[in-house]
Amino acid sequence: MSKLIKFPLYLLAAALCFFVVTFTIYFFNLDMKATALLAPLLEKWYDHLERKQYI
């Protein structure tokens, strides 16, 4: 097959893989589940930061 035919096929395959991955993340709400797992670590980190509080 020529390069002119292979390139759109690779582009289509990459787009399909990207869609499948992002749809899976959306369908199973994986972004919020990851955020829920990281929240305690982030809270612990930000609780120890020095803050400048001006009134």
PDB file as gemmi writes it, atoms N, CA and C in Angstrom:
CRYST1    1.000    1.000    1.000  90.00  90.00  90.00 P 1                      
ATOM      1  N   MET A   1       0.843  -1.191   0.000  1.00  0.00           N  
ATOM      2  CA  MET A   1       0.000   0.000   0.000  1.00  0.00           C  
ATOM      3  C   MET A   1       0.882   1.246   0.000  1.00  0.00           C  
ATOM      4  N   SER A   2       0.392   2.264  -0.596  1.00  0.00           N  
ATOM      5  CA  SER A   2       1.197   3.477  -0.682  1.00  0.00           C  
ATOM      6  C   SER A   2       1.082   4.293   0.603  1.00  0.00           C  
ATOM      7  N   LYS A   3       2.009   5.212   0.746  1.00  0.00           N  
ATOM      8  CA  LYS A   3       2.003   6.068   1.931  1.00  0.00           C  
ATOM      9  C   LYS A   3       0.770   6.954   1.965  1.00  0.00           C  
ATOM     10  N   LEU A   4       0.236   7.269   0.801  1.00  0.00           N  
ATOM     11  CA  LEU A   4      -0.944   8.121   0.713  1.00  0.00           C  
ATOM     12  C   LEU A   4      -2.168   7.423   1.300  1.00  0.00           C  
ATOM     13  N   ILE A   5      -2.200   6.109   1.258  1.00  0.00           N  
ATOM     14  CA  ILE A   5      -3.321   5.356   1.812  1.00  0.00           C  
ATOM     15  C   ILE A   5      -3.067   5.006   3.280  1.00  0.00           C  
ATOM     16  N   LYS A   6      -1.821   4.717   3.635  1.00  0.00           N  
ATOM     17  CA  LYS A   6      -1.500   4.309   5.003  1.00  0.00           C  
ATOM     18  C   LYS A   6      -1.694   5.432   6.016  1.00  0.00           C  
ATOM     19  N   PHE A   7      -1.315   6.650   5.639  1.00  0.00           N  
ATOM     20  CA  PHE A   7      -1.387   7.764   6.593  1.00  0.00           C  
ATOM     21  C   PHE A   7      -2.810   8.007   7.109  1.00  0.00           C  
ATOM     22  N   PRO A   8      -3.826   8.108   6.253  1.00  0.00           N  
ATOM     23  CA  PRO A   8      -5.184   8.294   6.791  1.00  0.00           C  
ATOM     24  C   PRO A   8      -5.657   7.116   7.634  1.00  0.00           C  
ATOM     25  N   LEU A   9      -5.212   5.908   7.296  1.00  0.00           N  
ATOM     26  CA  LEU A   9      -5.593   4.747   8.101  1.00  0.00           C  
ATOM     27  C   LEU A   9      -4.987   4.823   9.498  1.00  0.00           C  
ATOM     28  N   TYR A  10      -3.707   5.231   9.592  1.00  0.00           N  
ATOM     29  CA  TYR A  10      -3.071   5.405  10.891  1.00  0.00           C  
ATOM     30  C   TYR A  10      -3.739   6.529  11.675  1.00  0.00           C  
ATOM     31  N   LEU A  11      -4.091   7.592  10.983  1.00  0.00           N  
ATOM     32  CA  LEU A  11      -4.771   8.713  11.617  1.00  0.00           C  
ATOM     33  C   LEU A  11      -6.143   8.290  12.132  1.00  0.00           C  
ATOM     34  N   LEU A  12      -6.864   7.522  11.370  1.00  0.00           N  
ATOM     35  CA  LEU A  12      -8.173   7.019  11.778  1.00  0.00           C  
ATOM     36  C   LEU A  12      -8.041   6.068  12.966  1.00  0.00           C  
ATOM     37  N   ALA A  13      -7.037   5.211  12.947  1.00  0.00           N  
ATOM     38  CA  ALA A  13      -6.815   4.277  14.053  1.00  0.00           C  
ATOM     39  C   ALA A  13      -6.460   5.034  15.334  1.00  0.00           C  
ATOM     40  N   ALA A  14      -5.639   6.060  15.225  1.00  0.00           N  
ATOM     41  CA  ALA A  14      -5.265   6.858  16.390  1.00  0.00           C  
ATOM     42  C   ALA A  14      -6.483   7.594  16.944  1.00  0.00           C  
ATOM     43  N   ALA A  15      -7.304   8.147  16.055  1.00  0.00           N  
ATOM     44  CA  ALA A  15      -8.512   8.849  16.491  1.00  0.00           C  
ATOM     45  C   ALA A  15      -9.482   7.891  17.175  1.00  0.00           C  
ATOM     46  N   LEU A  16      -9.604   6.686  16.646  1.00  0.00           N  
ATOM     47  CA  LEU A  16     -10.495   5.689  17.247  1.00  0.00           C  
ATOM     48  C   LEU A  16      -9.987   5.276  18.628  1.00  0.00           C  
ATOM     49  N   CYS A  17      -8.690   5.067  18.774  1.00  0.00           N  
ATOM     50  CA  CYS A  17      -8.119   4.716  20.077  1.00  0.00           C  
ATOM     51  C   CYS A  17      -8.322   5.848  21.078  1.00  0.00           C  
ATOM     52  N   PHE A  18      -8.114   7.081  20.637  1.00  0.00           N  
ATOM     53  CA  PHE A  18      -8.332   8.242  21.505  1.00  0.00           C  
ATOM     54  C   PHE A  18      -9.783   8.308  21.958  1.00  0.00           C  
ATOM     55  N   PHE A  19     -10.720   8.070  21.035  1.00  0.00           N  
ATOM     56  CA  PHE A  19     -12.137   8.087  21.383  1.00  0.00           C  
ATOM     57  C   PHE A  19     -12.473   6.994  22.383  1.00  0.00           C  
ATOM     58  N   VAL A  20     -11.970   5.797  22.168  1.00  0.00           N  
ATOM     59  CA  VAL A  20     -12.271   4.680  23.070  1.00  0.00           C  
ATOM     60  C   VAL A  20     -11.747   4.974  24.477  1.00  0.00           C  
ATOM     61  N   VAL A  21     -10.540   5.501  24.575  1.00  0.00           N  
ATOM     62  CA  VAL A  21      -9.959   5.805  25.888  1.00  0.00           C  
ATOM     63  C   VAL A  21     -10.753   6.902  26.587  1.00  0.00           C  
ATOM     64  N   THR A  22     -11.044   7.984  25.886  1.00  0.00           N  
ATOM     65  CA  THR A  22     -11.774   9.084  26.521  1.00  0.00           C  
ATOM     66  C   THR A  22     -13.212   8.690  26.850  1.00  0.00           C  
ATOM     67  N   PHE A  23     -13.851   7.873  26.015  1.00  0.00           N  
ATOM     68  CA  PHE A  23     -15.199   7.418  26.316  1.00  0.00           C  
ATOM     69  C   PHE A  23     -15.211   6.517  27.542  1.00  0.00           C  
ATOM     70  N   THR A  24     -14.205   5.669  27.674  1.00  0.00           N  
ATOM     71  CA  THR A  24     -14.109   4.796  28.850  1.00  0.00           C  
ATOM     72  C   THR A  24     -13.936   5.626  30.115  1.00  0.00           C  
ATOM     73  N   ILE A  25     -13.094   6.648  30.057  1.00  0.00           N  
ATOM     74  CA  ILE A  25     -12.909   7.541  31.204  1.00  0.00           C  
ATOM     75  C   ILE A  25     -14.217   8.229  31.556  1.00  0.00           C  
ATOM     76  N   TYR A  26     -14.942   8.710  30.550  1.00  0.00           N  
ATOM     77  CA  TYR A  26     -16.220   9.386  30.776  1.00  0.00           C  
ATOM     78  C   TYR A  26     -17.272   8.421  31.318  1.00  0.00           C  
ATOM     79  N   PHE A  27     -17.402   7.248  30.706  1.00  0.00           N  
ATOM     80  CA  PHE A  27     -18.461   6.304  31.056  1.00  0.00           C  
ATOM     81  C   PHE A  27     -18.337   5.805  32.488  1.00  0.00           C  
ATOM     82  N   PHE A  28     -17.134   5.495  32.912  1.00  0.00           N  
ATOM     83  CA  PHE A  28     -16.930   4.965  34.253  1.00  0.00           C  
ATOM     84  C   PHE A  28     -16.572   6.052  35.269  1.00  0.00           C  
ATOM     85  N   ASN A  29     -16.602   7.327  34.852  1.00  0.00           N  
ATOM     86  CA  ASN A  29     -16.349   8.462  35.741  1.00  0.00           C  
ATOM     87  C   ASN A  29     -14.978   8.335  36.416  1.00  0.00           C  
ATOM     88  N   LEU A  30     -13.991   7.901  35.658  1.00  0.00           N  
ATOM     89  CA  LEU A  30     -12.671   7.617  36.217  1.00  0.00           C  
ATOM     90  C   LEU A  30     -11.928   8.877  36.639  1.00  0.00           C  
ATOM     91  N   ASP A  31     -12.241  10.015  36.031  1.00  0.00           N  
ATOM     92  CA  ASP A  31     -11.556  11.238  36.424  1.00  0.00           C  
ATOM     93  C   ASP A  31     -11.925  11.636  37.848  1.00  0.00           C  
ATOM     94  N   MET A  32     -13.192  11.505  38.222  1.00  0.00           N  
ATOM     95  CA  MET A  32     -13.607  11.851  39.583  1.00  0.00           C  
ATOM     96  C   MET A  32     -13.137  10.799  40.592  1.00  0.00           C  
ATOM     97  N   LYS A  33     -13.051   9.553  40.162  1.00  0.00           N  
ATOM     98  CA  LYS A  33     -12.545   8.512  41.058  1.00  0.00           C  
ATOM     99  C   LYS A  33     -11.063   8.733  41.346  1.00  0.00           C  
ATOM    100  N   ALA A  34     -10.312   9.158  40.346  1.00  0.00           N  
ATOM    101  CA  ALA A  34      -8.897   9.463  40.548  1.00  0.00           C  
ATOM    102  C   ALA A  34      -8.755  10.681  41.458  1.00  0.00           C  
ATOM    103  N   THR A  35      -9.613  11.670  41.264  1.00  0.00           N  
ATOM    104  CA  THR A  35      -9.580  12.859  42.111  1.00  0.00           C  
ATOM    105  C   THR A  35      -9.908  12.504  43.558  1.00  0.00           C  
ATOM    106  N   ALA A  36     -10.864  11.616  43.757  1.00  0.00           N  
ATOM    107  CA  ALA A  36     -11.225  11.187  45.111  1.00  0.00           C  
ATOM    108  C   ALA A  36     -10.067  10.450  45.784  1.00  0.00           C  
ATOM    109  N   LEU A  37      -9.307   9.698  45.019  1.00  0.00           N  
ATOM    110  CA  LEU A  37      -8.151   9.002  45.584  1.00  0.00           C  
ATOM    111  C   LEU A  37      -7.028   9.973  45.943  1.00  0.00           C  
ATOM    112  N   LEU A  38      -6.877  11.017  45.139  1.00  0.00           N  
ATOM    113  CA  LEU A  38      -5.791  11.967  45.364  1.00  0.00           C  
ATOM    114  C   LEU A  38      -6.146  13.053  46.366  1.00  0.00           C  
ATOM    115  N   ALA A  39      -7.413  13.265  46.645  1.00  0.00           N  
ATOM    116  CA  ALA A  39      -7.834  14.363  47.513  1.00  0.00           C  
ATOM    117  C   ALA A  39      -7.184  14.321  48.894  1.00  0.00           C  
ATOM    118  N   PRO A  40      -7.157  13.190  49.597  1.00  0.00           N  
ATOM    119  CA  PRO A  40      -6.503  13.191  50.920  1.00  0.00           C  
ATOM    120  C   PRO A  40      -5.020  13.570  50.855  1.00  0.00           C  
ATOM    121  N   LEU A  41      -4.334  13.105  49.831  1.00  0.00           N  
ATOM    122  CA  LEU A  41      -2.915  13.458  49.693  1.00  0.00           C  
ATOM    123  C   LEU A  41      -2.748  14.950  49.423  1.00  0.00           C  
ATOM    124  N   LEU A  42      -3.590  15.489  48.563  1.00  0.00           N  
ATOM    125  CA  LEU A  42      -3.504  16.914  48.247  1.00  0.00           C  
ATOM    126  C   LEU A  42      -3.887  17.772  49.452  1.00  0.00           C  
ATOM    127  N   GLU A  43      -4.904  17.355  50.201  1.00  0.00           N  
ATOM    128  CA  GLU A  43      -5.302  18.106  51.386  1.00  0.00           C  
ATOM    129  C   GLU A  43      -4.182  18.115  52.420  1.00  0.00           C  
ATOM    130  N   LYS A  44      -3.544  16.971  52.607  1.00  0.00           N  
ATOM    131  CA  LYS A  44      -2.431  16.883  53.541  1.00  0.00           C  
ATOM    132  C   LYS A  44      -1.299  17.815  53.114  1.00  0.00           C  
ATOM    133  N   TRP A  45      -1.023  17.858  51.822  1.00  0.00           N  
ATOM    134  CA  TRP A  45       0.029  18.715  51.293  1.00  0.00           C  
ATOM    135  C   TRP A  45      -0.311  20.183  51.510  1.00  0.00           C  
ATOM    136  N   TYR A  46      -1.509  20.587  51.150  1.00  0.00           N  
ATOM    137  CA  TYR A  46      -1.872  21.997  51.235  1.00  0.00           C  
ATOM    138  C   TYR A  46      -2.122  22.453  52.669  1.00  0.00           C  
ATOM    139  N   ASP A  47      -2.441  21.553  53.572  1.00  0.00           N  
ATOM    140  CA  ASP A  47      -2.606  21.926  54.978  1.00  0.00           C  
ATOM    141  C   ASP A  47      -1.272  22.309  55.615  1.00  0.00           C  
ATOM    142  N   HIS A  48      -0.176  21.775  55.111  1.00  0.00           N  
ATOM    143  CA  HIS A  48       1.139  22.054  55.689  1.00  0.00           C  
ATOM    144  C   HIS A  48       1.826  23.272  55.078  1.00  0.00           C  
ATOM    145  N   LEU A  49       1.246  23.862  54.061  1.00  0.00           N  
ATOM    146  CA  LEU A  49       1.854  25.031  53.437  1.00  0.00           C  
ATOM    147  C   LEU A  49       1.700  26.262  54.323  1.00  0.00           C  
ATOM    148  N   GLU A  50       2.749  27.079  54.356  1.00  0.00           N  
ATOM    149  CA  GLU A  50       2.668  28.358  55.085  1.00  0.00           C  
ATOM    150  C   GLU A  50       1.831  29.320  54.279  1.00  0.00           C  
ATOM    151  N   ARG A  51       0.973  30.028  54.963  1.00  0.00           N  
ATOM    152  CA  ARG A  51       0.133  30.990  54.280  1.00  0.00           C  
ATOM    153  C   ARG A  51       0.364  32.377  54.858  1.00  0.00           C  
ATOM    154  N   LYS A  52       0.308  33.341  53.979  1.00  0.00           N  
ATOM    155  CA  LYS A  52       0.353  34.733  54.412  1.00  0.00           C  
ATOM    156  C   LYS A  52      -1.086  35.225  54.477  1.00  0.00           C  
ATOM    157  N   GLN A  53      -1.560  35.471  55.670  1.00  0.00           N  
ATOM    158  CA  GLN A  53      -2.941  35.919  55.831  1.00  0.00           C  
ATOM    159  C   GLN A  53      -2.956  37.347  56.278  1.00  0.00           C  
ATOM    160  N   TYR A  54      -3.488  38.185  55.435  1.00  0.00           N  
ATOM    161  CA  TYR A  54      -3.612  39.601  55.758  1.00  0.00           C  
ATOM    162  C   TYR A  54      -5.095  39.931  55.964  1.00  0.00           C  
ATOM    163  N   ILE A  55      -5.353  40.662  57.016  1.00  0.00           N  
ATOM    164  CA  ILE A  55      -6.743  41.082  57.275  1.00  0.00           C  
ATOM    165  C   ILE A  55      -6.861  42.558  56.996  1.00  0.00           C  
TER     166      ILE A  55                                                      
END                                                                             
